[in-house]
Amino acid sequence: MSEELSPARWAFNITHILNTVLGPEHFPINVQEVAKELSLQMYRDDPITEIQGKNIPGFEGALFKDPSGQKGWAIFFNNSFQSKGRINFTLAHEFGHYLIHRVRYPNGIQCSESDLVRWDSELGQIEHQANVFAANLLMPLDDYRRQIPDNIKITMEMMDVVTQRYAVSLLAALIRWIDYTSKRAIVVVSRSGFILWAKPSKSAFSSGIFYRTASSPPIEVPANSIAARPADFDIEKAKKGMKHGPGVWFKEPSEEITVFADQYDLTISIIQFAL
C-alpha cells in the first residue's frame, strides 16, 4: 500500500484486511494491535514499535520517532481520560498520521484536544485527514448504515449501541452519522452557552440550516433550548430530548437531544427537523 492513498482509501484497505482475517464482526477494533501488526508487515524497517499512555495537560496524542533511539515510531496518548472511546479514536487518529504523514513530518506530530474534537474548516489539513482516517477505520460506512439506516430519526438509545459497537465517543459517532444521513439534522457543539461549531447534514445545509462560526462573533445557543438550560434538565431527561416549536432552533419545528459531556466540558446537541 502507498503513502499517497487518501485517508478513506487507507481505512478501506485495512478494513478489507480485517474482514478477511477476523470476519465482518471484528468490532470494536483493537487499534493498538492492528497498528503494530500492520505497520510491521508493511514497513518492516520503519514500524510502530511502541504505544504508551501519558498524563500531560492539554495533550491528546502524538506520533514521534521511537524515543529509545531504535528504528520505528511511537504513539503516545493521554491516559488521564476515563472515556475509552476518546482514547480509541486518538489512537486511530495517530495511526492515520503514521500512515499518511510520517514521511512529510519526520520529527513527528503532536495533537491537542481541539485537533480531534473540532471538525470544522479551520482545522489544519493533516488533522482533518487523520480524523477522516480514524472515522472510516473505526466506523466503516457500510456497517454503520446497517446499524442506523440513513433515512430514520436517531435516538440516544441508537447512539449508545453504535458507540459501544465501535468503542468511540458520542461526538465521533454523531459526526460519522451526520455525514451520511438523508434526514435534515444538525449537530451543535457548545460551551458555556455559546456555539463553538456546528455540522449540518447535506439536506439540512441545502435548506438553509447551518451556523457560520468560523471568523464570526460568538453565537449564543437559543434561550429556550435544552442546551441553554442545563439546570432545568437532568442528564437522562436531556438525552430523551424534547420537541420545539418554530423559532427555537431556526424557523421551523424541531426535536432536540442534548448531552452535557463533562469529559470534554462540552454540550452536544442533535437537532432534527421534519423532511
Backbone bond lengths (Angstrom), bond angles and torsions (degrees), N, CA, C in turn:
res aa  C-N    CA-C-N  psi(-1)  N-CA   C-N-CA  omega(-1)  CA-C   N-CA-C  phi
1 M - - - 1.456 - - 1.532 110.23 -
2 S 1.309 118.60 145.84 1.458 123.08 -174.03 1.519 111.65 -101.48
3 E 1.389 115.28 149.69 1.457 120.09 176.69 1.525 111.32 -66.83
4 E 1.349 118.58 -13.46 1.447 121.88 -176.75 1.519 112.58 -83.86
5 L 1.311 118.32 -3.59 1.460 120.59 178.55 1.526 109.88 -63.25
6 S 1.330 116.05 151.71 1.465 120.25 174.89 1.526 109.30 -70.88
7 P 1.347 117.75 160.72 1.478 119.30 177.83 1.528 112.23 -56.75
8 A 1.326 117.19 -43.67 1.470 119.96 -179.37 1.524 111.19 -65.24
9 R 1.335 116.68 -36.96 1.473 119.51 179.87 1.518 111.18 -69.04
10 W 1.318 116.69 -39.24 1.464 119.79 175.11 1.533 110.14 -57.03
11 A 1.326 115.42 -48.75 1.462 119.62 -177.97 1.520 110.79 -64.63
12 F 1.333 117.03 -39.37 1.471 120.46 179.31 1.535 110.36 -61.93
13 N 1.316 116.41 -44.93 1.470 119.16 -178.99 1.526 111.97 -63.22
14 I 1.326 116.25 -40.73 1.474 118.85 179.43 1.530 110.35 -69.52
15 T 1.331 116.55 -38.28 1.470 119.16 176.60 1.527 110.47 -60.29
16 H 1.332 116.90 -39.35 1.464 120.46 178.01 1.534 110.33 -61.54
17 I 1.325 116.52 -41.84 1.468 120.21 177.89 1.527 110.48 -62.77
18 L 1.329 116.84 -45.58 1.469 120.77 -178.32 1.522 110.77 -65.54
19 N 1.328 117.19 -38.59 1.465 120.12 177.18 1.526 110.80 -62.31
20 T 1.334 115.50 -39.86 1.468 119.98 -178.70 1.522 111.27 -69.32
21 V 1.326 116.10 -42.98 1.469 120.43 -174.71 1.530 112.00 -82.09
22 L 1.339 116.58 -43.97 1.466 120.77 -171.71 1.519 114.13 -107.33
23 G 1.339 116.57 -11.91 1.457 119.95 -175.80 1.514 111.49 91.35
24 P 1.341 117.09 165.45 1.470 120.41 -174.49 1.529 114.08 -67.65
25 E 1.329 117.89 -18.44 1.469 119.99 179.52 1.531 109.78 -97.80
26 H 1.329 116.86 56.81 1.465 120.06 -175.60 1.523 112.32 -99.86
27 F 1.325 116.36 23.66 1.469 120.34 -177.38 1.526 110.74 -99.25
28 P 1.357 116.88 151.13 1.466 126.23 -7.74 1.519 111.30 -73.90
29 I 1.311 115.70 156.31 1.456 121.24 -178.10 1.529 110.12 -78.16
30 N 1.327 115.70 132.75 1.467 120.61 172.78 1.531 106.90 -83.64
31 V 1.314 116.42 93.57 1.461 120.99 -172.13 1.530 111.10 -63.85
32 Q 1.321 116.77 -37.65 1.464 118.62 -178.74 1.527 111.39 -60.76
33 E 1.318 116.29 -46.16 1.467 119.54 -179.99 1.516 111.37 -66.82
34 V 1.335 116.58 -44.47 1.461 120.66 -177.57 1.527 110.53 -63.29
35 A 1.335 117.16 -44.45 1.463 120.64 -177.67 1.527 111.51 -63.16
36 K 1.318 116.08 -45.38 1.471 118.80 -179.26 1.523 111.43 -66.88
37 E 1.321 117.10 -46.35 1.457 120.69 -175.34 1.527 111.69 -67.53
38 L 1.333 116.96 -48.26 1.464 119.22 -177.26 1.530 112.10 -69.35
39 S 1.332 117.05 -38.71 1.468 117.90 179.51 1.522 110.75 -64.44
40 L 1.338 116.72 -34.51 1.468 119.75 178.00 1.524 111.02 -69.31
41 Q 1.330 116.16 -38.98 1.465 119.39 179.51 1.530 111.81 -69.96
42 M 1.322 117.59 -37.67 1.463 120.84 -174.47 1.521 112.53 -86.63
43 Y 1.353 116.68 -36.18 1.469 120.80 -175.68 1.530 108.83 -133.97
44 R 1.300 115.16 73.89 1.461 120.50 -173.00 1.535 112.10 -58.23
45 D 1.338 116.70 -29.45 1.467 119.27 -179.23 1.526 113.11 -91.18
46 D 1.331 116.76 -1.26 1.467 119.16 -176.17 1.540 111.02 -148.97
47 P 1.322 117.77 49.99 1.472 119.93 -172.92 1.532 112.71 -84.91
48 I 1.312 115.50 173.81 1.469 121.25 168.26 1.521 106.61 -81.64
49 T 1.324 116.80 117.56 1.462 120.58 -174.39 1.518 113.27 -105.34
50 E 1.349 116.45 -17.45 1.464 118.42 -175.75 1.525 110.49 -147.69
51 I 1.317 116.10 138.33 1.466 122.06 172.62 1.520 106.45 -131.52
52 Q 1.328 116.29 122.26 1.474 119.57 -168.68 1.526 110.95 -142.56
53 G 1.315 116.36 139.87 1.454 121.75 175.96 1.515 112.07 -89.15
54 K 1.344 116.35 141.96 1.460 122.12 176.85 1.519 108.71 -140.15
55 N 1.311 116.43 147.66 1.463 121.68 178.41 1.518 109.37 -104.92
56 I 1.354 115.54 91.72 1.464 121.37 -179.61 1.524 107.91 -125.97
57 P 1.351 118.91 119.13 1.474 120.81 -178.86 1.530 111.99 -56.13
58 G 1.331 116.00 137.23 1.459 121.04 178.16 1.506 114.63 78.75
59 F 1.319 116.01 1.03 1.463 121.61 -176.29 1.529 109.01 -107.07
60 E 1.332 117.30 132.72 1.463 121.17 178.96 1.525 111.29 -107.90
61 G 1.324 116.54 -47.75 1.455 120.31 179.75 1.514 110.34 -170.05
62 A 1.332 115.80 168.85 1.465 119.05 -178.86 1.514 109.74 -161.10
63 L 1.322 113.49 155.71 1.463 121.86 172.55 1.516 106.96 -123.86
64 F 1.332 116.31 119.09 1.466 120.36 179.56 1.523 109.38 -133.80
65 K 1.324 115.06 161.80 1.451 118.76 170.58 1.531 108.26 -60.89
66 D 1.314 116.20 148.29 1.460 120.29 -177.93 1.528 110.37 -52.36
67 P 1.346 118.53 119.60 1.471 120.91 -175.43 1.523 113.63 -66.57
68 S 1.294 118.00 -14.80 1.466 119.83 179.84 1.521 111.99 -75.98
69 G 1.336 115.42 -8.06 1.463 118.63 -179.29 1.515 113.14 90.03
70 Q 1.318 117.57 -4.75 1.455 120.64 177.66 1.530 109.28 -81.15
71 K 1.308 116.64 170.53 1.456 120.26 179.14 1.527 109.91 -66.66
72 G 1.332 114.52 155.32 1.449 118.54 175.40 1.517 113.75 103.76
73 W 1.342 113.82 -172.86 1.455 121.90 -172.11 1.520 111.49 -127.27
74 A 1.322 114.31 159.25 1.465 120.78 176.96 1.529 109.22 -126.57
75 I 1.323 115.55 139.06 1.459 121.61 173.54 1.526 107.87 -107.03
76 F 1.326 115.53 130.23 1.463 120.58 175.55 1.526 109.47 -116.13
77 F 1.310 116.00 146.16 1.463 120.75 177.76 1.526 108.83 -139.30
78 N 1.339 115.38 155.59 1.466 120.61 178.95 1.528 108.63 -78.19
79 N 1.320 116.37 113.47 1.470 119.80 -177.24 1.526 112.92 -94.50
80 S 1.334 116.53 13.30 1.468 118.52 178.17 1.527 111.86 -85.05
81 F 1.342 117.34 -11.36 1.455 120.66 -178.84 1.527 110.78 -80.04
82 Q 1.324 114.96 142.07 1.459 119.39 178.89 1.524 111.66 -83.30
83 S 1.322 117.58 -21.29 1.450 121.34 -176.26 1.527 111.24 -77.90
84 K 1.351 116.11 112.22 1.465 119.70 176.10 1.529 110.86 -65.81
85 G 1.341 115.92 -31.59 1.457 119.28 178.42 1.513 111.70 -64.24
86 R 1.316 116.42 -40.64 1.471 120.41 178.55 1.521 110.47 -63.75
87 I 1.328 116.85 -44.09 1.467 120.51 179.46 1.525 110.46 -65.61
88 N 1.327 117.05 -41.05 1.467 120.18 -179.01 1.523 111.07 -61.90
89 F 1.330 116.25 -41.76 1.467 119.28 179.51 1.533 110.49 -66.89
90 T 1.336 116.76 -38.44 1.466 120.02 177.85 1.524 110.84 -61.22
91 L 1.331 116.70 -43.45 1.468 120.01 179.37 1.523 111.11 -61.80
92 A 1.334 116.33 -43.33 1.466 119.37 178.83 1.526 110.77 -65.95
93 H 1.332 116.83 -37.17 1.466 121.92 177.64 1.540 110.03 -60.69
94 E 1.319 116.94 -47.11 1.474 120.05 -179.26 1.525 111.06 -69.21
95 F 1.328 117.21 -34.15 1.468 120.50 174.18 1.533 109.43 -61.15
96 G 1.312 116.44 -38.16 1.459 120.65 175.90 1.523 111.62 -62.53
97 H 1.326 117.08 -42.42 1.473 119.60 176.29 1.538 110.15 -59.62
98 Y 1.326 116.15 -41.89 1.474 119.06 179.58 1.525 110.82 -59.56
99 L 1.315 117.46 -48.25 1.461 120.78 -176.03 1.532 112.28 -68.83
100 I 1.330 116.22 -40.33 1.469 119.98 -168.76 1.528 113.12 -98.98
101 H 1.337 118.16 -31.88 1.465 119.55 -166.60 1.523 116.11 -121.07
102 R 1.297 119.79 -6.21 1.474 119.05 -171.61 1.528 112.15 -64.94
103 V 1.325 117.84 -29.85 1.470 119.12 -179.81 1.528 110.45 -69.53
104 R 1.344 115.93 -40.16 1.478 120.02 -179.82 1.521 112.21 -76.06
105 Y 1.332 116.59 -23.87 1.474 120.37 -177.45 1.526 109.00 -124.66
106 P 1.334 116.90 73.23 1.471 119.48 -174.64 1.525 114.03 -66.25
107 N 1.344 117.58 -16.90 1.469 120.22 177.35 1.517 112.77 -89.85
108 G 1.324 116.75 0.07 1.454 120.40 176.37 1.519 113.67 96.44
109 I 1.326 114.76 177.08 1.466 122.73 -176.16 1.516 108.54 -139.78
110 Q 1.341 116.30 133.67 1.468 120.56 175.65 1.519 109.48 -116.03
111 C 1.326 116.85 138.01 1.465 121.68 -173.38 1.524 110.60 -119.94
112 S 1.330 114.93 138.78 1.463 120.96 175.87 1.515 109.70 -97.93
113 E 1.332 115.88 175.59 1.468 120.04 178.35 1.521 111.39 -56.90
114 S 1.330 117.68 -43.16 1.463 120.20 -175.57 1.516 111.62 -64.85
115 D 1.337 117.75 -26.95 1.461 120.16 179.31 1.529 111.44 -64.70
116 L 1.329 116.69 -30.17 1.453 119.88 -177.82 1.514 113.16 -101.30
117 V 1.339 117.33 -24.33 1.461 119.87 -177.36 1.512 111.75 -89.19
118 R 1.334 116.96 -37.83 1.460 120.06 -178.13 1.524 109.53 -87.73
119 W 1.333 115.36 129.43 1.460 120.34 -177.70 1.519 110.10 -120.53
120 D 1.308 119.07 18.00 1.452 119.56 -177.05 1.520 110.40 -86.38
121 S 1.333 115.33 -177.74 1.455 120.27 -170.76 1.522 113.40 -71.12
122 E 1.339 118.45 -9.84 1.449 119.87 179.80 1.525 111.84 -76.33
123 L 1.316 115.50 -15.61 1.454 118.62 -177.88 1.511 111.05 -61.81
124 G 1.312 115.72 146.13 1.442 119.44 171.88 1.524 110.06 -62.76
125 Q 1.308 115.54 150.18 1.456 119.81 -174.74 1.522 112.19 -60.51
126 I 1.331 117.01 -41.39 1.462 116.94 -176.23 1.518 111.42 -69.15
127 E 1.345 118.12 -33.02 1.465 119.33 177.76 1.523 110.56 -68.79
128 H 1.323 116.05 -38.51 1.464 119.44 176.36 1.537 110.10 -62.41
129 Q 1.320 116.95 -43.09 1.464 119.90 179.76 1.528 111.41 -62.56
130 A 1.334 116.45 -40.72 1.472 119.12 178.90 1.527 110.69 -66.53
131 N 1.330 117.81 -36.42 1.463 120.25 176.86 1.533 111.26 -66.52
132 V 1.323 116.59 -40.81 1.469 120.24 178.83 1.533 110.06 -63.03
133 F 1.323 116.16 -42.84 1.460 119.69 177.81 1.528 110.55 -60.31
134 A 1.341 116.51 -48.71 1.463 120.24 -177.42 1.525 111.67 -61.41
135 A 1.322 117.40 -42.75 1.460 120.59 -179.69 1.526 111.53 -63.76
136 N 1.334 116.38 -42.49 1.467 120.03 -179.36 1.524 112.26 -70.60
137 L 1.332 116.49 -34.65 1.464 119.36 179.45 1.520 111.22 -70.89
138 L 1.332 116.34 -48.45 1.468 120.17 -174.36 1.519 112.63 -77.25
139 M 1.343 116.45 -29.38 1.468 121.09 -174.95 1.527 109.82 -132.67
140 P 1.317 118.91 71.65 1.475 119.84 -179.77 1.533 110.90 -54.87
141 L 1.318 115.70 137.92 1.458 119.84 -170.85 1.525 112.71 -62.01
142 D 1.338 117.65 -41.34 1.462 118.47 -177.66 1.524 111.53 -63.39
143 D 1.334 116.13 -38.81 1.462 119.09 178.61 1.527 110.72 -70.29
144 Y 1.337 116.74 -40.69 1.471 120.64 -179.37 1.533 110.21 -62.04
145 R 1.330 116.59 -41.32 1.468 119.98 179.51 1.527 111.63 -62.84
146 R 1.329 116.30 -30.81 1.468 118.04 177.47 1.528 111.16 -71.28
147 Q 1.325 116.77 -29.13 1.470 119.91 178.41 1.531 110.40 -77.64
148 I 1.340 116.14 -43.49 1.465 121.63 -179.42 1.531 108.15 -134.61
149 P 1.328 118.37 100.00 1.468 120.44 177.53 1.526 111.09 -56.60
150 D 1.320 115.69 155.55 1.466 119.27 -171.01 1.524 114.00 -74.79
151 N 1.333 117.58 -10.23 1.464 119.45 -173.07 1.525 113.86 -110.78
152 I 1.322 117.23 19.86 1.464 118.72 -179.34 1.524 110.82 -119.07
153 K 1.337 114.21 154.94 1.466 120.92 176.68 1.522 108.99 -76.59
154 I 1.320 116.71 137.66 1.465 118.09 -177.34 1.528 111.00 -93.13
155 T 1.317 113.55 158.53 1.457 122.35 173.79 1.534 107.86 -127.80
156 M 1.303 116.22 167.59 1.465 118.61 177.77 1.520 111.34 -67.78
157 E 1.349 116.40 -29.01 1.468 118.41 177.16 1.533 109.81 -61.83
158 M 1.333 116.94 -41.72 1.469 120.21 177.62 1.523 110.87 -63.17
159 M 1.331 115.74 -42.46 1.460 118.09 -178.23 1.520 111.45 -67.87
160 D 1.343 116.23 -33.35 1.468 118.74 176.51 1.524 110.67 -61.41
161 V 1.340 116.33 -38.80 1.471 120.45 -179.90 1.530 110.67 -63.26
162 V 1.335 117.36 -46.83 1.467 118.41 -175.84 1.540 111.93 -73.86
163 T 1.342 117.44 -33.81 1.468 117.14 178.39 1.532 110.83 -65.66
164 Q 1.333 116.55 -34.21 1.468 119.20 176.73 1.525 111.19 -74.08
165 R 1.332 116.73 -39.77 1.466 119.88 -178.91 1.532 111.42 -60.86
166 Y 1.347 116.05 -42.45 1.461 119.97 -174.67 1.533 113.20 -100.15
167 A 1.342 117.19 -5.77 1.473 121.29 -177.20 1.517 110.81 54.70
168 V 1.319 115.27 55.17 1.468 121.46 177.51 1.522 108.29 -128.13
169 S 1.318 115.27 167.55 1.463 120.34 177.33 1.526 109.81 -74.94
170 L 1.319 115.52 161.51 1.464 120.26 176.59 1.525 110.74 -58.80
171 L 1.311 117.07 -42.10 1.463 119.81 -177.14 1.531 111.01 -63.20
172 A 1.319 116.91 -42.84 1.467 119.80 178.71 1.535 110.81 -62.60
173 A 1.329 116.45 -41.94 1.469 120.06 -179.65 1.530 111.10 -66.78
174 L 1.329 117.07 -38.03 1.463 120.12 179.92 1.532 111.72 -67.25
175 I 1.309 116.54 -41.32 1.465 119.82 -179.90 1.523 110.26 -64.79
176 R 1.326 116.07 -36.70 1.470 119.47 176.27 1.533 110.33 -63.93
177 W 1.333 116.03 -42.92 1.474 120.61 -178.64 1.527 111.40 -67.38
178 I 1.323 117.48 -43.33 1.468 119.80 -175.23 1.525 111.11 -65.84
179 D 1.336 116.45 -22.06 1.466 119.83 179.86 1.524 112.89 -72.80
180 Y 1.342 117.66 -25.63 1.467 117.56 -175.53 1.528 114.30 -117.50
181 T 1.329 117.82 -15.42 1.458 117.85 -175.81 1.528 111.39 -62.91
182 S 1.325 115.26 144.65 1.470 119.89 174.44 1.528 111.07 -90.71
183 K 1.337 117.01 -5.98 1.463 120.79 177.72 1.531 110.01 -73.47
184 R 1.322 115.37 154.51 1.471 119.36 173.35 1.522 107.91 -83.50
185 A 1.294 116.23 114.68 1.472 120.87 -175.88 1.514 108.88 -156.31
186 I 1.327 115.10 160.59 1.463 120.47 176.73 1.525 108.71 -144.40
187 V 1.320 116.46 137.60 1.468 122.48 173.59 1.529 107.13 -98.44
188 V 1.331 115.92 124.45 1.462 121.39 -177.66 1.531 108.51 -117.47
189 V 1.325 116.04 125.60 1.464 121.43 179.84 1.526 107.79 -111.53
190 S 1.324 115.40 123.67 1.466 119.43 -176.03 1.525 110.74 -133.28
191 R 1.310 114.60 164.86 1.477 121.23 176.03 1.517 107.99 -147.87
192 S 1.313 116.64 131.59 1.470 122.59 178.06 1.512 112.60 54.27
193 G 1.348 116.26 35.17 1.463 119.93 174.56 1.510 115.62 87.28
194 F 1.328 117.60 4.25 1.461 120.30 179.78 1.533 110.54 -125.02
195 I 1.321 114.85 141.38 1.461 120.48 -177.99 1.532 109.67 -75.28
196 L 1.331 115.85 123.48 1.464 120.95 176.04 1.524 110.22 -81.94
197 W 1.300 115.57 -49.34 1.445 121.38 176.94 1.525 108.83 -163.67
198 A 1.326 115.82 164.21 1.463 120.64 -179.55 1.516 108.82 -146.63
199 K 1.313 115.01 149.90 1.467 119.82 -179.52 1.529 109.06 -132.12
200 P 1.337 117.97 112.87 1.464 120.81 179.01 1.524 111.41 -88.28
201 S 1.325 116.29 158.67 1.468 119.32 168.89 1.528 108.06 -71.37
202 K 1.326 115.56 166.37 1.474 119.18 -178.74 1.526 110.92 -61.47
203 S 1.332 116.57 -41.26 1.467 118.62 -178.15 1.530 110.93 -70.73
204 A 1.316 117.68 -33.33 1.467 119.99 176.78 1.528 110.63 -67.17
205 F 1.307 116.03 -44.76 1.470 119.60 179.86 1.530 110.86 -60.26
206 S 1.329 115.77 -40.57 1.464 119.87 -179.28 1.522 112.23 -64.46
207 S 1.332 116.55 -24.67 1.467 119.80 -179.87 1.528 112.02 -97.65
208 G 1.321 117.24 12.85 1.465 121.06 174.65 1.507 115.06 88.23
209 I 1.314 117.53 13.13 1.467 120.71 179.72 1.521 109.04 -97.01
210 F 1.308 116.42 102.15 1.466 122.16 177.64 1.527 108.64 -168.25
211 Y 1.321 116.31 163.95 1.467 122.70 172.88 1.515 108.09 -121.48
212 R 1.327 116.21 138.01 1.466 120.90 172.55 1.523 107.41 -96.24
213 T 1.319 116.16 108.10 1.466 120.21 -177.25 1.521 112.41 -109.56
214 A 1.318 117.31 -20.54 1.467 119.68 -179.00 1.529 110.11 -73.34
215 S 1.321 116.26 128.55 1.469 122.46 177.97 1.525 112.28 54.72
216 S 1.323 116.98 34.26 1.464 121.67 179.64 1.522 109.60 -125.83
217 P 1.352 116.81 157.31 1.467 118.82 175.55 1.531 110.34 -60.57
218 P 1.334 117.47 154.85 1.471 120.07 179.68 1.528 111.58 -56.46
219 I 1.324 116.18 141.72 1.461 122.42 179.48 1.527 107.90 -110.62
220 E 1.311 117.39 124.26 1.462 120.62 177.67 1.524 110.35 -74.81
221 V 1.321 116.68 144.82 1.460 118.89 172.97 1.529 107.31 -69.26
222 P 1.337 118.83 148.73 1.466 120.77 -178.04 1.534 112.08 -55.36
223 A 1.328 116.04 137.18 1.463 120.86 -172.02 1.526 112.81 -61.76
224 N 1.335 117.74 -31.33 1.466 120.31 -177.35 1.528 113.51 -95.50
225 S 1.301 116.52 9.15 1.467 119.35 178.79 1.526 110.75 -81.14
226 I 1.330 115.72 163.59 1.468 119.41 173.12 1.526 109.71 -62.97
227 A 1.318 115.87 -39.94 1.470 120.49 -175.86 1.522 112.42 -58.80
228 A 1.335 116.45 -29.25 1.469 120.17 -178.12 1.519 112.41 -86.11
229 R 1.341 117.17 -8.01 1.465 119.33 -172.80 1.530 111.71 -130.45
230 P 1.312 118.30 60.55 1.474 119.13 -178.19 1.522 113.03 -60.97
231 A 1.320 117.27 -26.80 1.462 119.54 -178.61 1.532 111.50 -71.90
232 D 1.338 117.60 -20.49 1.474 121.31 -177.43 1.523 112.91 -91.66
233 F 1.329 117.15 -8.79 1.463 119.69 -175.34 1.527 109.92 -131.38
234 D 1.336 116.25 123.62 1.453 116.74 170.77 1.529 107.79 -76.17
235 I 1.317 116.90 172.55 1.468 121.27 -172.27 1.524 111.53 -58.54
236 E 1.336 117.19 -46.05 1.467 120.12 -175.75 1.525 111.39 -69.23
237 K 1.313 117.26 -37.56 1.463 120.79 179.43 1.524 110.36 -66.15
238 A 1.315 117.20 -40.71 1.463 120.63 179.37 1.520 111.27 -66.44
239 K 1.337 116.71 -35.75 1.471 120.55 -179.25 1.521 111.72 -71.56
240 K 1.341 116.87 -29.85 1.472 118.76 176.26 1.518 110.84 -71.05
241 G 1.321 115.96 -29.39 1.462 120.56 173.70 1.510 113.87 86.53
242 M 1.327 114.91 -179.46 1.460 120.75 178.59 1.527 109.38 -156.68
243 K 1.340 114.40 157.69 1.455 120.52 177.75 1.531 108.81 -91.84
244 H 1.327 115.37 142.72 1.454 121.95 177.45 1.526 109.76 -118.41
245 G 1.309 115.46 151.50 1.448 120.43 170.91 1.524 110.62 -81.65
246 P 1.329 118.07 -178.94 1.465 121.08 178.20 1.527 110.82 -60.50
247 G 1.328 115.91 145.73 1.451 120.33 172.63 1.506 116.07 94.38
248 V 1.308 118.74 -5.82 1.467 119.51 174.66 1.532 108.46 -83.98
249 W 1.329 115.54 -68.72 1.461 120.13 170.90 1.533 106.45 -104.62
250 F 1.262 118.26 101.57 1.460 124.61 -177.88 1.543 110.07 66.84
251 K 1.339 116.69 -165.32 1.455 119.83 -168.07 1.520 113.78 -95.52
252 E 1.281 117.95 8.19 1.460 120.08 -176.01 1.528 110.24 -131.17
253 P 1.331 116.88 164.42 1.469 118.88 179.17 1.522 110.94 -60.51
254 S 1.313 114.96 151.72 1.467 119.21 -178.49 1.521 110.01 -151.13
255 E 1.324 114.73 167.75 1.459 121.39 172.58 1.526 107.89 -123.32
256 E 1.320 115.44 130.98 1.469 120.53 -175.76 1.520 111.01 -118.02
257 I 1.313 115.08 131.62 1.467 122.34 167.58 1.520 106.23 -116.97
258 T 1.300 117.34 132.79 1.471 119.88 -179.02 1.524 110.66 -131.09
259 V 1.312 114.35 140.36 1.462 121.64 176.31 1.522 107.77 -123.08
260 F 1.310 115.62 125.69 1.466 120.46 175.42 1.527 106.85 -89.73
261 A 1.347 116.00 99.66 1.460 122.10 -171.57 1.520 110.40 -91.34
262 D 1.325 115.49 93.15 1.463 119.74 -178.22 1.525 112.41 -61.79
263 Q 1.351 116.50 -29.80 1.465 119.12 -175.83 1.524 111.92 -62.91
264 Y 1.331 116.36 -30.56 1.455 119.98 178.13 1.527 111.81 -106.06
265 D 1.348 118.20 -2.88 1.455 121.47 -169.89 1.530 109.15 54.99
266 L 1.333 115.51 44.80 1.456 122.05 -178.53 1.525 110.22 -129.26
267 T 1.317 115.70 156.98 1.453 121.88 168.35 1.524 107.27 -113.25
268 I 1.327 115.71 126.23 1.463 121.22 -175.92 1.521 108.11 -114.47
269 S 1.334 116.76 119.90 1.463 121.64 -178.31 1.522 109.97 -117.67
270 I 1.317 115.57 137.12 1.458 122.21 174.14 1.522 106.60 -112.30
271 I 1.315 116.48 116.30 1.457 121.65 -178.97 1.517 108.42 -110.21
272 Q 1.328 116.85 123.67 1.463 121.02 -177.93 1.532 108.69 -119.38
273 F 1.332 114.51 142.83 1.464 121.72 -176.79 1.520 109.44 -122.85
274 A 1.323 115.16 159.07 1.460 119.62 176.37 1.523 108.60 -69.61
275 L 1.352 115.76 150.91 1.468 119.35 177.39 1.509 110.39 -71.98
